[in-house]
Amino acid sequence: MTDEEIRQVELRVNNEIMQNHPTRAQVMPIEEARKSGAMMLFGEKYGDEVRVMDIGSSREFCGGTHVARTGDIGVFKLYAEGGVAAGSGA
């Protein structure tokens, strides 16, 4: 990414954080989650039912830690970039 692209990503993420959106967790069948547009991480194992988090404009399969509102996150700073599968042996 160029320096300008990094600044744009940081600006976009921090704008969402500052809007202090409430988050929502829900459990649903994995196929329903896929159809809903929830983002899955490459190489992760999922069961028949998954927890899906709506956080601002993002919908993802739950990776564990989460917050009640986006403002709880604080400031976002991009320090490094890499592939999702980097270091996973995939």
Secondary structure, DSSP 4 states (H G I P E B T S, - for coil): --HHHHHHHHHHHHHHHHTTPBEEEEEEEHHHHHHTT-B--TT----SEEEEEEETTEEEE--S---SBGGGG----------TTTTTT-
